[in-house]
Amino acid sequence: MSQARDVVEVIARALVDEPEVVQVTETEQRGVAVIELFVAPDDLGRVIGRLGRTASALRTLVGVTSEYHDFDATLEIREPPV
């Protein structure tokens, strides 16, 4: 697990109303770490934010953290599977 994954998990749990539903997974595809953030459907708007600003800020933090630790990463925000 990377530091970027930990950053996303801590921030997402602080943003949402249902922190127990938050799940963060990390996989690697073509040399890039893909961090998937799963939140409750009601919390999806909180994580995305107005005009996507919160999601953009999360993606920026993932980029900065991954660059600092010398790897490539991207963030995808999803609803948990039903």
C-alpha positions as CSV (number, residue, x, y, z in Angstrom):
1,M,0.0,0.0,0.0
2,S,1.2,3.4,-0.9
3,Q,1.2,6.7,1.0
4,A,-1.1,8.1,-1.7
5,R,-3.7,5.5,-0.8
6,D,-3.5,6.4,2.9
7,V,-3.9,10.1,2.1
8,V,-7.1,9.4,0.1
9,E,-8.5,7.2,2.8
10,V,-8.0,9.7,5.6
11,I,-9.4,12.7,3.7
12,A,-12.3,10.8,2.3
13,R,-13.3,9.5,5.8
14,A,-13.2,13.1,7.0
15,L,-15.4,14.4,4.2
16,V,-18.3,11.9,4.2
17,D,-21.3,11.3,6.5
18,E,-20.8,7.5,6.4
19,P,-17.0,6.9,7.0
20,E,-17.5,3.2,7.7
21,V,-18.6,2.7,4.0
22,V,-15.4,4.3,2.6
23,Q,-13.1,1.7,0.9
24,V,-9.9,2.5,-0.9
25,T,-8.2,-0.1,-3.1
26,E,-5.0,0.1,-5.1
27,T,-4.1,-1.9,-8.1
28,E,-1.4,-1.5,-10.8
29,Q,-2.2,-1.1,-14.5
30,R,0.6,-0.5,-17.0
31,G,3.0,0.7,-14.4
32,V,0.5,3.2,-12.9
33,A,-1.0,2.7,-9.5
34,V,-4.8,3.1,-9.8
35,I,-6.4,4.1,-6.5
36,E,-10.1,3.5,-6.4
37,L,-12.2,5.3,-3.8
38,F,-15.6,3.8,-3.0
39,V,-18.1,5.9,-1.1
40,A,-21.8,5.6,-0.3
41,P,-24.1,6.9,-3.0
42,D,-25.3,9.7,-0.8
43,D,-21.7,10.8,-0.1
44,L,-20.6,10.8,-3.7
45,G,-21.5,14.5,-4.1
46,R,-19.5,15.4,-1.1
47,V,-16.4,13.7,-2.4
48,I,-16.8,15.2,-5.9
49,G,-17.7,18.7,-4.7
50,R,-19.0,21.7,-6.5
51,L,-17.8,21.7,-10.1
52,G,-15.5,18.8,-9.2
53,R,-13.2,20.9,-7.1
54,T,-12.9,18.5,-4.2
55,A,-12.2,15.6,-6.6
56,S,-9.7,17.7,-8.4
57,A,-8.0,18.5,-5.1
58,L,-7.9,14.8,-4.1
59,R,-6.3,14.0,-7.5
60,T,-3.8,16.7,-7.0
61,L,-2.9,15.3,-3.6
62,V,-2.5,11.8,-5.1
63,G,-0.3,13.2,-7.8
64,V,1.9,15.1,-5.4
65,T,2.2,12.2,-3.0
66,S,3.0,9.7,-5.7
67,E,5.6,12.1,-7.2
68,Y,7.3,12.6,-3.9
69,H,7.5,8.8,-3.4
70,D,8.7,8.4,-7.1
71,F,5.8,6.5,-8.7
72,D,2.8,7.3,-10.9
73,A,-0.7,7.1,-9.5
74,T,-4.3,8.1,-10.5
75,L,-7.5,8.4,-8.5
76,E,-10.9,7.0,-9.6
77,I,-14.0,7.7,-7.5
78,R,-16.8,5.1,-7.6
79,E,-19.9,3.9,-5.8
80,P,-19.5,0.7,-4.0
81,P,-20.8,-2.4,-5.9
82,V,-24.3,-3.5,-4.8
